[in-house]
Amino acid sequence: MIGVRVKLTFPEALVREPIIARMIHEFDIVPNIRRADVGEESGWIICELDGDAATVDRAVEWLGAEGVQVDLLGDIVES
């Protein structure tokens, strides 16, 4: 299991979409939201994504393909 800290930035078209819920269901990832700012036109979340290393990688790729900007913040916590 690893935890990867990321900043997820959502464009206006995705702000109201349940992207995090879909990610949890699809990839069995546990997000730990550390900070967030979500408005009507855009939003961002800083969170740790915990799960199997390969699964976390696939989830990050999926988020990008869905239109979420994913910035890796460099903090990786192994458990």
PDB file as gemmi writes it, atoms N, CA and C in Angstrom:
CRYST1    1.000    1.000    1.000  90.00  90.00  90.00 P 1                      
ATOM      1  N   MET A   1       0.846  -1.185   0.000  1.00  0.00           N  
ATOM      2  CA  MET A   1       0.000   0.000   0.000  1.00  0.00           C  
ATOM      3  C   MET A   1       0.885   1.241   0.000  1.00  0.00           C  
ATOM      4  N   ILE A   2       0.489   2.214  -0.809  1.00  0.00           N  
ATOM      5  CA  ILE A   2       1.175   3.498  -0.811  1.00  0.00           C  
ATOM      6  C   ILE A   2       0.148   4.610  -0.721  1.00  0.00           C  
ATOM      7  N   GLY A   3       0.622   5.770  -0.364  1.00  0.00           N  
ATOM      8  CA  GLY A   3      -0.199   6.967  -0.387  1.00  0.00           C  
ATOM      9  C   GLY A   3       0.517   8.014  -1.216  1.00  0.00           C  
ATOM     10  N   VAL A   4      -0.170   8.594  -2.168  1.00  0.00           N  
ATOM     11  CA  VAL A   4       0.405   9.611  -3.027  1.00  0.00           C  
ATOM     12  C   VAL A   4      -0.375  10.901  -2.814  1.00  0.00           C  
ATOM     13  N   ARG A   5       0.342  11.992  -2.557  1.00  0.00           N  
ATOM     14  CA  ARG A   5      -0.314  13.284  -2.359  1.00  0.00           C  
ATOM     15  C   ARG A   5      -0.439  13.981  -3.712  1.00  0.00           C  
ATOM     16  N   VAL A   6      -1.652  14.402  -4.044  1.00  0.00           N  
ATOM     17  CA  VAL A   6      -1.928  15.039  -5.326  1.00  0.00           C  
ATOM     18  C   VAL A   6      -2.795  16.279  -5.131  1.00  0.00           C  
ATOM     19  N   LYS A   7      -2.707  17.160  -6.110  1.00  0.00           N  
ATOM     20  CA  LYS A   7      -3.659  18.268  -6.205  1.00  0.00           C  
ATOM     21  C   LYS A   7      -4.498  17.995  -7.440  1.00  0.00           C  
ATOM     22  N   LEU A   8      -5.807  17.920  -7.237  1.00  0.00           N  
ATOM     23  CA  LEU A   8      -6.743  17.688  -8.321  1.00  0.00           C  
ATOM     24  C   LEU A   8      -7.466  18.990  -8.614  1.00  0.00           C  
ATOM     25  N   THR A   9      -7.398  19.457  -9.850  1.00  0.00           N  
ATOM     26  CA  THR A   9      -8.055  20.693 -10.249  1.00  0.00           C  
ATOM     27  C   THR A   9      -9.161  20.347 -11.234  1.00  0.00           C  
ATOM     28  N   PHE A  10     -10.375  20.786 -10.903  1.00  0.00           N  
ATOM     29  CA  PHE A  10     -11.563  20.452 -11.674  1.00  0.00           C  
ATOM     30  C   PHE A  10     -12.036  21.655 -12.475  1.00  0.00           C  
ATOM     31  N   PRO A  11     -12.216  21.497 -13.794  1.00  0.00           N  
ATOM     32  CA  PRO A  11     -12.778  22.589 -14.584  1.00  0.00           C  
ATOM     33  C   PRO A  11     -14.279  22.708 -14.317  1.00  0.00           C  
ATOM     34  N   GLU A  12     -14.863  23.780 -14.805  1.00  0.00           N  
ATOM     35  CA  GLU A  12     -16.280  24.051 -14.560  1.00  0.00           C  
ATOM     36  C   GLU A  12     -17.182  22.880 -14.948  1.00  0.00           C  
ATOM     37  N   ALA A  13     -16.886  22.227 -16.049  1.00  0.00           N  
ATOM     38  CA  ALA A  13     -17.734  21.130 -16.528  1.00  0.00           C  
ATOM     39  C   ALA A  13     -17.749  19.934 -15.577  1.00  0.00           C  
ATOM     40  N   LEU A  14     -16.746  19.808 -14.709  1.00  0.00           N  
ATOM     41  CA  LEU A  14     -16.648  18.646 -13.823  1.00  0.00           C  
ATOM     42  C   LEU A  14     -16.926  18.947 -12.354  1.00  0.00           C  
ATOM     43  N   VAL A  15     -17.131  20.214 -12.013  1.00  0.00           N  
ATOM     44  CA  VAL A  15     -17.287  20.580 -10.602  1.00  0.00           C  
ATOM     45  C   VAL A  15     -18.450  19.843  -9.952  1.00  0.00           C  
ATOM     46  N   ARG A  16     -19.527  19.646 -10.661  1.00  0.00           N  
ATOM     47  CA  ARG A  16     -20.712  18.992 -10.087  1.00  0.00           C  
ATOM     48  C   ARG A  16     -20.760  17.481 -10.338  1.00  0.00           C  
ATOM     49  N   GLU A  17     -19.746  16.947 -10.971  1.00  0.00           N  
ATOM     50  CA  GLU A  17     -19.710  15.515 -11.268  1.00  0.00           C  
ATOM     51  C   GLU A  17     -19.110  14.748 -10.075  1.00  0.00           C  
ATOM     52  N   PRO A  18     -19.595  13.542  -9.811  1.00  0.00           N  
ATOM     53  CA  PRO A  18     -19.078  12.751  -8.675  1.00  0.00           C  
ATOM     54  C   PRO A  18     -17.797  11.984  -9.027  1.00  0.00           C  
ATOM     55  N   ILE A  19     -16.784  12.713  -9.462  1.00  0.00           N  
ATOM     56  CA  ILE A  19     -15.535  12.091  -9.928  1.00  0.00           C  
ATOM     57  C   ILE A  19     -14.862  11.287  -8.812  1.00  0.00           C  
ATOM     58  N   ILE A  20     -14.777  11.841  -7.617  1.00  0.00           N  
ATOM     59  CA  ILE A  20     -14.115  11.138  -6.510  1.00  0.00           C  
ATOM     60  C   ILE A  20     -14.875   9.862  -6.165  1.00  0.00           C  
ATOM     61  N   ALA A  21     -16.186   9.939  -6.115  1.00  0.00           N  
ATOM     62  CA  ALA A  21     -16.995   8.747  -5.817  1.00  0.00           C  
ATOM     63  C   ALA A  21     -16.804   7.681  -6.887  1.00  0.00           C  
ATOM     64  N   ARG A  22     -16.759   8.083  -8.146  1.00  0.00           N  
ATOM     65  CA  ARG A  22     -16.536   7.123  -9.232  1.00  0.00           C  
ATOM     66  C   ARG A  22     -15.157   6.486  -9.123  1.00  0.00           C  
ATOM     67  N   MET A  23     -14.145   7.276  -8.756  1.00  0.00           N  
ATOM     68  CA  MET A  23     -12.789   6.752  -8.603  1.00  0.00           C  
ATOM     69  C   MET A  23     -12.746   5.702  -7.483  1.00  0.00           C  
ATOM     70  N   ILE A  24     -13.392   6.012  -6.360  1.00  0.00           N  
ATOM     71  CA  ILE A  24     -13.424   5.074  -5.243  1.00  0.00           C  
ATOM     72  C   ILE A  24     -14.064   3.762  -5.677  1.00  0.00           C  
ATOM     73  N   HIS A  25     -15.181   3.848  -6.366  1.00  0.00           N  
ATOM     74  CA  HIS A  25     -15.913   2.659  -6.802  1.00  0.00           C  
ATOM     75  C   HIS A  25     -15.123   1.863  -7.845  1.00  0.00           C  
ATOM     76  N   GLU A  26     -14.544   2.567  -8.800  1.00  0.00           N  
ATOM     77  CA  GLU A  26     -13.855   1.913  -9.918  1.00  0.00           C  
ATOM     78  C   GLU A  26     -12.516   1.296  -9.514  1.00  0.00           C  
ATOM     79  N   PHE A  27     -11.782   1.983  -8.628  1.00  0.00           N  
ATOM     80  CA  PHE A  27     -10.403   1.569  -8.353  1.00  0.00           C  
ATOM     81  C   PHE A  27     -10.148   1.129  -6.921  1.00  0.00           C  
ATOM     82  N   ASP A  28     -11.114   1.203  -6.049  1.00  0.00           N  
ATOM     83  CA  ASP A  28     -10.931   0.832  -4.651  1.00  0.00           C  
ATOM     84  C   ASP A  28      -9.775   1.620  -4.029  1.00  0.00           C  
ATOM     85  N   ILE A  29      -9.798   2.931  -4.273  1.00  0.00           N  
ATOM     86  CA  ILE A  29      -8.808   3.864  -3.744  1.00  0.00           C  
ATOM     87  C   ILE A  29      -9.429   4.566  -2.544  1.00  0.00           C  
ATOM     88  N   VAL A  30      -8.605   4.839  -1.524  1.00  0.00           N  
ATOM     89  CA  VAL A  30      -9.085   5.579  -0.353  1.00  0.00           C  
ATOM     90  C   VAL A  30      -8.481   6.983  -0.409  1.00  0.00           C  
ATOM     91  N   PRO A  31      -9.308   8.007  -0.671  1.00  0.00           N  
ATOM     92  CA  PRO A  31      -8.780   9.376  -0.667  1.00  0.00           C  
ATOM     93  C   PRO A  31      -8.876   9.982   0.737  1.00  0.00           C  
ATOM     94  N   ASN A  32      -7.855  10.710   1.117  1.00  0.00           N  
ATOM     95  CA  ASN A  32      -7.855  11.455   2.372  1.00  0.00           C  
ATOM     96  C   ASN A  32      -7.737  12.922   1.989  1.00  0.00           C  
ATOM     97  N   ILE A  33      -8.849  13.639   2.002  1.00  0.00           N  
ATOM     98  CA  ILE A  33      -8.871  15.035   1.576  1.00  0.00           C  
ATOM     99  C   ILE A  33      -8.260  15.900   2.671  1.00  0.00           C  
ATOM    100  N   ARG A  34      -7.213  16.641   2.305  1.00  0.00           N  
ATOM    101  CA  ARG A  34      -6.482  17.477   3.257  1.00  0.00           C  
ATOM    102  C   ARG A  34      -6.912  18.937   3.174  1.00  0.00           C  
ATOM    103  N   ARG A  35      -7.179  19.418   1.978  1.00  0.00           N  
ATOM    104  CA  ARG A  35      -7.649  20.792   1.752  1.00  0.00           C  
ATOM    105  C   ARG A  35      -8.468  20.796   0.480  1.00  0.00           C  
ATOM    106  N   ALA A  36      -9.385  21.756   0.395  1.00  0.00           N  
ATOM    107  CA  ALA A  36     -10.197  21.858  -0.818  1.00  0.00           C  
ATOM    108  C   ALA A  36     -10.791  23.254  -0.921  1.00  0.00           C  
ATOM    109  N   ASP A  37     -11.044  23.648  -2.152  1.00  0.00           N  
ATOM    110  CA  ASP A  37     -11.750  24.892  -2.428  1.00  0.00           C  
ATOM    111  C   ASP A  37     -12.567  24.631  -3.688  1.00  0.00           C  
ATOM    112  N   VAL A  38     -13.869  24.539  -3.523  1.00  0.00           N  
ATOM    113  CA  VAL A  38     -14.745  24.223  -4.647  1.00  0.00           C  
ATOM    114  C   VAL A  38     -15.791  25.316  -4.779  1.00  0.00           C  
ATOM    115  N   GLY A  39     -15.882  25.878  -5.965  1.00  0.00           N  
ATOM    116  CA  GLY A  39     -16.872  26.913  -6.244  1.00  0.00           C  
ATOM    117  C   GLY A  39     -17.761  26.493  -7.400  1.00  0.00           C  
ATOM    118  N   GLU A  40     -18.532  27.415  -7.903  1.00  0.00           N  
ATOM    119  CA  GLU A  40     -19.448  27.124  -9.009  1.00  0.00           C  
ATOM    120  C   GLU A  40     -18.710  26.881 -10.328  1.00  0.00           C  
ATOM    121  N   GLU A  41     -17.564  27.547 -10.527  1.00  0.00           N  
ATOM    122  CA  GLU A  41     -16.894  27.504 -11.824  1.00  0.00           C  
ATOM    123  C   GLU A  41     -15.639  26.644 -11.863  1.00  0.00           C  
ATOM    124  N   SER A  42     -15.075  26.346 -10.718  1.00  0.00           N  
ATOM    125  CA  SER A  42     -13.873  25.508 -10.680  1.00  0.00           C  
ATOM    126  C   SER A  42     -13.650  25.040  -9.247  1.00  0.00           C  
ATOM    127  N   GLY A  43     -12.704  24.153  -9.097  1.00  0.00           N  
ATOM    128  CA  GLY A  43     -12.395  23.682  -7.753  1.00  0.00           C  
ATOM    129  C   GLY A  43     -11.099  22.904  -7.747  1.00  0.00           C  
ATOM    130  N   TRP A  44     -10.523  22.797  -6.556  1.00  0.00           N  
ATOM    131  CA  TRP A  44      -9.319  21.981  -6.389  1.00  0.00           C  
ATOM    132  C   TRP A  44      -9.390  21.249  -5.061  1.00  0.00           C  
ATOM    133  N   ILE A  45      -8.713  20.124  -5.033  1.00  0.00           N  
ATOM    134  CA  ILE A  45      -8.637  19.296  -3.837  1.00  0.00           C  
ATOM    135  C   ILE A  45      -7.192  18.830  -3.691  1.00  0.00           C  
ATOM    136  N   ILE A  46      -6.651  18.961  -2.499  1.00  0.00           N  
ATOM    137  CA  ILE A  46      -5.373  18.333  -2.190  1.00  0.00           C  
ATOM    138  C   ILE A  46      -5.704  17.118  -1.339  1.00  0.00           C  
ATOM    139  N   CYS A  47      -5.284  15.951  -1.815  1.00  0.00           N  
ATOM    140  CA  CYS A  47      -5.611  14.733  -1.084  1.00  0.00           C  
ATOM    141  C   CYS A  47      -4.507  13.703  -1.235  1.00  0.00           C  
ATOM    142  N   GLU A  48      -4.568  12.725  -0.362  1.00  0.00           N  
ATOM    143  CA  GLU A  48      -3.693  11.573  -0.449  1.00  0.00           C  
ATOM    144  C   GLU A  48      -4.527  10.426  -0.997  1.00  0.00           C  
ATOM    145  N   LEU A  49      -3.991   9.746  -1.982  1.00  0.00           N  
ATOM    146  CA  LEU A  49      -4.664   8.588  -2.561  1.00  0.00           C  
ATOM    147  C   LEU A  49      -3.947   7.348  -2.062  1.00  0.00           C  
ATOM    148  N   ASP A  50      -4.642   6.548  -1.272  1.00  0.00           N  
ATOM    149  CA  ASP A  50      -4.054   5.350  -0.685  1.00  0.00           C  
ATOM    150  C   ASP A  50      -4.585   4.101  -1.380  1.00  0.00           C  
ATOM    151  N   GLY A  51      -3.684   3.181  -1.669  1.00  0.00           N  
ATOM    152  CA  GLY A  51      -4.074   1.925  -2.287  1.00  0.00           C  
ATOM    153  C   GLY A  51      -2.855   1.192  -2.810  1.00  0.00           C  
ATOM    154  N   ASP A  52      -3.082   0.116  -3.515  1.00  0.00           N  
ATOM    155  CA  ASP A  52      -2.027  -0.634  -4.177  1.00  0.00           C  
ATOM    156  C   ASP A  52      -1.343   0.287  -5.189  1.00  0.00           C  
ATOM    157  N   ALA A  53      -0.012   0.225  -5.281  1.00  0.00           N  
ATOM    158  CA  ALA A  53       0.740   1.142  -6.129  1.00  0.00           C  
ATOM    159  C   ALA A  53       0.248   1.150  -7.579  1.00  0.00           C  
ATOM    160  N   ALA A  54       0.038  -0.019  -8.167  1.00  0.00           N  
ATOM    161  CA  ALA A  54      -0.419  -0.083  -9.557  1.00  0.00           C  
ATOM    162  C   ALA A  54      -1.823   0.491  -9.696  1.00  0.00           C  
ATOM    163  N   THR A  55      -2.663   0.259  -8.710  1.00  0.00           N  
ATOM    164  CA  THR A  55      -4.036   0.771  -8.747  1.00  0.00           C  
ATOM    165  C   THR A  55      -4.050   2.284  -8.621  1.00  0.00           C  
ATOM    166  N   VAL A  56      -3.207   2.827  -7.755  1.00  0.00           N  
ATOM    167  CA  VAL A  56      -3.114   4.287  -7.618  1.00  0.00           C  
ATOM    168  C   VAL A  56      -2.665   4.903  -8.935  1.00  0.00           C  
ATOM    169  N   ASP A  57      -1.681   4.288  -9.586  1.00  0.00           N  
ATOM    170  CA  ASP A  57      -1.219   4.790 -10.888  1.00  0.00           C  
ATOM    171  C   ASP A  57      -2.343   4.797 -11.912  1.00  0.00           C  
ATOM    172  N   ARG A  58      -3.108   3.706 -11.971  1.00  0.00           N  
ATOM    173  CA  ARG A  58      -4.237   3.648 -12.916  1.00  0.00           C  
ATOM    174  C   ARG A  58      -5.294   4.697 -12.590  1.00  0.00           C  
ATOM    175  N   ALA A  59      -5.554   4.917 -11.307  1.00  0.00           N  
ATOM    176  CA  ALA A  59      -6.548   5.917 -10.905  1.00  0.00           C  
ATOM    177  C   ALA A  59      -6.097   7.320 -11.295  1.00  0.00           C  
ATOM    178  N   VAL A  60      -4.823   7.623 -11.119  1.00  0.00           N  
ATOM    179  CA  VAL A  60      -4.299   8.937 -11.505  1.00  0.00           C  
ATOM    180  C   VAL A  60      -4.417   9.134 -13.014  1.00  0.00           C  
ATOM    181  N   GLU A  61      -4.093   8.109 -13.785  1.00  0.00           N  
ATOM    182  CA  GLU A  61      -4.240   8.190 -15.247  1.00  0.00           C  
ATOM    183  C   GLU A  61      -5.703   8.387 -15.627  1.00  0.00           C  
ATOM    184  N   TRP A  62      -6.601   7.683 -14.970  1.00  0.00           N  
ATOM    185  CA  TRP A  62      -8.033   7.794 -15.234  1.00  0.00           C  
ATOM    186  C   TRP A  62      -8.532   9.207 -14.947  1.00  0.00           C  
ATOM    187  N   LEU A  63      -8.109   9.783 -13.813  1.00  0.00           N  
ATOM    188  CA  LEU A  63      -8.518  11.147 -13.479  1.00  0.00           C  
ATOM    189  C   LEU A  63      -8.123  12.112 -14.589  1.00  0.00           C  
ATOM    190  N   GLY A  64      -6.895  11.995 -15.085  1.00  0.00           N  
ATOM    191  CA  GLY A  64      -6.442  12.855 -16.178  1.00  0.00           C  
ATOM    192  C   GLY A  64      -7.268  12.660 -17.433  1.00  0.00           C  
ATOM    193  N   ALA A  65      -7.588  11.412 -17.748  1.00  0.00           N  
ATOM    194  CA  ALA A  65      -8.403  11.122 -18.933  1.00  0.00           C  
ATOM    195  C   ALA A  65      -9.817  11.679 -18.806  1.00  0.00           C  
ATOM    196  N   GLU A  66     -10.306  11.796 -17.575  1.00  0.00           N  
ATOM    197  CA  GLU A  66     -11.645  12.348 -17.338  1.00  0.00           C  
ATOM    198  C   GLU A  66     -11.667  13.871 -17.429  1.00  0.00           C  
ATOM    199  N   GLY A  67     -10.499  14.507 -17.493  1.00  0.00           N  
ATOM    200  CA  GLY A  67     -10.422  15.954 -17.611  1.00  0.00           C  
ATOM    201  C   GLY A  67      -9.992  16.677 -16.355  1.00  0.00           C  
ATOM    202  N   VAL A  68      -9.599  15.920 -15.331  1.00  0.00           N  
ATOM    203  CA  VAL A  68      -9.111  16.507 -14.089  1.00  0.00           C  
ATOM    204  C   VAL A  68      -7.612  16.748 -14.246  1.00  0.00           C  
ATOM    205  N   GLN A  69      -7.154  17.943 -13.893  1.00  0.00           N  
ATOM    206  CA  GLN A  69      -5.718  18.205 -13.899  1.00  0.00           C  
ATOM    207  C   GLN A  69      -5.137  17.596 -12.632  1.00  0.00           C  
ATOM    208  N   VAL A  70      -4.147  16.727 -12.787  1.00  0.00           N  
ATOM    209  CA  VAL A  70      -3.534  16.043 -11.650  1.00  0.00           C  
ATOM    210  C   VAL A  70      -2.094  16.507 -11.523  1.00  0.00           C  
ATOM    211  N   ASP A  71      -1.785  17.088 -10.368  1.00  0.00           N  
ATOM    212  CA  ASP A  71      -0.406  17.494 -10.077  1.00  0.00           C  
ATOM    213  C   ASP A  71       0.088  16.660  -8.907  1.00  0.00           C  
ATOM    214  N   LEU A  72       1.158  15.894  -9.126  1.00  0.00           N  
ATOM    215  CA  LEU A  72       1.754  15.104  -8.056  1.00  0.00           C  
ATOM    216  C   LEU A  72       2.538  16.048  -7.165  1.00  0.00           C  
ATOM    217  N   LEU A  73       2.289  15.974  -5.873  1.00  0.00           N  
ATOM    218  CA  LEU A  73       2.941  16.883  -4.934  1.00  0.00           C  
ATOM    219  C   LEU A  73       4.187  16.293  -4.314  1.00  0.00           C  
ATOM    220  N   GLY A  74       4.528  15.070  -4.670  1.00  0.00           N  
ATOM    221  CA  GLY A  74       5.802  14.509  -4.286  1.00  0.00           C  
ATOM    222  C   GLY A  74       5.869  13.769  -2.970  1.00  0.00           C  
ATOM    223  N   ASP A  75       4.865  13.869  -2.151  1.00  0.00           N  
ATOM    224  CA  ASP A  75       4.896  13.160  -0.874  1.00  0.00           C  
ATOM    225  C   ASP A  75       4.323  11.773  -1.062  1.00  0.00           C  
ATOM    226  N   ILE A  76       5.148  10.770  -0.940  1.00  0.00           N  
ATOM    227  CA  ILE A  76       4.695   9.383  -1.023  1.00  0.00           C  
ATOM    228  C   ILE A  76       4.915   8.754   0.336  1.00  0.00           C  
ATOM    229  N   VAL A  77       3.844   8.216   0.888  1.00  0.00           N  
ATOM    230  CA  VAL A  77       3.906   7.598   2.206  1.00  0.00           C  
ATOM    231  C   VAL A  77       3.628   6.119   2.037  1.00  0.00           C  
ATOM    232  N   GLU A  78       4.586   5.286   2.412  1.00  0.00           N  
ATOM    233  CA  GLU A  78       4.381   3.840   2.327  1.00  0.00           C  
ATOM    234  C   GLU A  78       3.858   3.339   3.658  1.00  0.00           C  
ATOM    235  N   SER A  79       2.892   2.423   3.586  1.00  0.00           N  
ATOM    236  CA  SER A  79       2.353   1.850   4.825  1.00  0.00           C  
ATOM    237  C   SER A  79       2.356   0.355   4.775  1.00  0.00           C  
TER     238      SER A  79                                                      
END                                                                             
